């Protein structure tokens, strides 16, 4: 049995929540760990929380009563990437006859976000038609709708689901998926 991935469990626990008490997070994640002494598991979870904060994936907020942890935008991007890497979370790769087209228009000043989104598009099986136009026969539009909403990309990311492409474009795209 391999080493437990506390960082991934922490990110998953924080997903969809505004914030979680650090003490509750430590207790919950340490409970799921391997059969080692509780003190060792708790220490490992605390180190994972510190490492995630140091890399900017989560932030910790201290109040008078308690300390809280929450995902940062970078953390949400990392979590989306992890979910794409996990083949069990991918949508069906069986074509339903509809094309998913994503138009991505982020300026050079937001290059890091643009590169992260391009990476996600590639991982989801999208093919770049032009610099800002991506197409896929696979039903990943919901993933990108969530990304659009989570990152406030209302005008920078557009998602189109279409029944047909022009004949020449369809030939180009189908050739890529056969290769």
Buried (B, 14 or more C-beta within 10 A) or exposed (E): EEEBEBBBBBBBBBBEEEBBBBEEBBEBBBEEBEEEEEEEBBBBBBEBBEBBBEEEBBBBEEEEEEBBBBBBBBBBBBBBBBBBEEEEEBEEEEEEEEBBBBEBEBEEEEEEBBEBBBBBBEBBBBBBBEEBBBBBBBBBBEBBEEBBEBBEBEEBBBBEEEEEBEEEBBEEBEEEEEE
